[in-house]
């Protein structure tokens, strides 16, 4: 039954419930970490306060180890999507413009809306809707052109290196943890 649901593109209610629970927990942790505050985000962009980087790196390490452990145990199946340099550049520009103009990324924006920050609610939600609408309108023209530039398929770093995933995951996690420790000790 679960396989059939996955094939049709719909998720069972239990998966949606778990997604909601983990999303709320992540939002709570973002708020507790202080990264839903405009001043903290701007200080990060000015390279004065690395709280946002430390929180995001800890999320990356936790997610990377968790996903690959669940994959190893057979609990999840990963399906990487194909990508291209064009997709990354367009996505990065859209993300960067929104981040620079408003001072929030999508995750911190949701947390800031949850905190009741009016700038996030009005500017952020309108910005997301405007950006998504503009992209949807332009997508038919972009998908055959710029979005396909530099296509590299659905590869991962372990695929490129032709090694077991853990050969990449463990050292990458260790490097990111060491970076977080260094940032903390440096007072950043």
N, C-alpha and C positions, 0 to 999 in steps of 0.2 A: 504494500500500500504506500509506504513512504517513497519507494522508488518511482511509483506511478505519479505521485504528487510532484516529485522533483522533475520528472520528465515534462509535465504540463506547465511548469513554471510557477506553480503555486506551492506554498509551504503549509505543512500541517499547523494547526493552531498551537500545538506545544512548542514548535520551533519559533513561532511568532512571539509567544509568551516569554520564552527564554531570551529572545532578542530584546524584548522590552525590558526585562529584568536587568540584563547586562548593560543595556543602554542607559537605564536610570542609574545603575551603579557607577558607570563610567562618568556620567554627568555629575553625580554627587562628588566623585573623586576629583574631577576637574575643578569644581567649585571649592572644595576643601583645599586643593593645591593652590588656589588663588589665581588660576589662569583664565578665569572668566572675567577678570577685571581689566578694563581698558588700559589703565596705567601700567599694569604688569606686562601686557602685550606690547605696548609702545616701548617700554624699557627694553624688552627683548629685541624689538626691531632696531633699536638704537645701540644694541650690544652692551647694555648697561646691567641687565638682570637676566640670567639664564634659567630662571624658574621654568619657563615654558619648554625650553629644550630638555631640561632634566625630566619634566613630567612626560613629555612625548617620547623621549628615549626609553624611559621605564615602561611605557605602554608598548613600545616596539619590542623590547626584550621579552616582556611578559607574553605578548601576543605571539611572537615568533616561537618561543619555547613551547607555549601552550598548543598552538596549531600543529606544530610538527610532532609533538608528543601524542596528540590525539590522532594524527595521521598514522603514526607508528603503531598505535594501539588498534587501528582499524575503526576508530570512531567517526572519522570524517574522511571524505575524499576531496582532494584539492583539484580544482579545474582552473588552470591559469588561462587568462584571456590573452589574445594576441595584442601586441602593441606596436607602436611606431614612434619615431622621433617627432613626427608631426602632431600626434595625439598628445605627447608629453609637453611639447612647446605650447600648444593651444591651451591645454589644461593648466599648465603652469602660469601662463599669462592671465587667464581668467581668475585663477586662485590668487595670484600675486596682486592683481589690480584690486580685487575685493578686499584682500588683507590690508593693502596699503591705504586704501581709501577709508575703510571703516575700522580697521584695527582688530578684526576678528577673523578667525578661520571658521569653517562650518561647525566644528565641535565646540569651540569656545563660544561661538555665537549662540548655539542652542543652550549652553549653560548660562550665558548672560541673559537670554530671554527668560529662562527659568528663574533667574535672580530678579527679574522685573526691570532690567535696564531698558529704558525707552529707545535709546539709540540703536540697540541691538534689535529690538522688536520692529521698529519702523524701518530704519535704514537697512538692517541686515536681512530681514524677511523680504522686504521689497527688492533688495539687491539680488537675493537668491532667485526670486521669481522672475525678475527682469533678465538676469543672466541666463537662467534655464530656458526662458521663452525665446530669447535671442538666439541661443545655441540651437534650440529645436527648430527654429525658423531657418537658420543657416545650414543645419546639418546635411540636408540633401545635396547642397552645393559643395560642402566640405568633405564629405565622406569619400568621394571619388578622387579628390585632389590632395589638398594639404594634409588631411588626416592619414593618408596612406604613404606619405613621404617617409622613407627610411624604415619601412616595415621590418620588424625583427621576429615576428611570430609569437608563439606562446612559450617562450623559453624562460628558464630561471637561471640564477647563477650556478647552482649545482649542475644543471644541464650543460651550461657553457664549459664548466671545468671538468665535466664528466666524472663527478665524484658523488659519493653518498651525501644526502642532504645535511647530515649531522657534521660533516667535515666543514661545511660553511656555517651552519647555525651556531655551533658551540663557539668557534673563534669569534664570530661576529658578535655574539652575545657578550663574550668576555671583553672584547674591545669597547663595546658600548657601555658596559658597566664600569670599566676603567675610566672612560671619558667622563661619566657622571661623577665618579669619585673625585677625579681631578678638578672638575668644575666646582664641586662642593668645597673641596679643600682650598681652592683658589678664591673662594668667597664670591663666586659669580652666580 
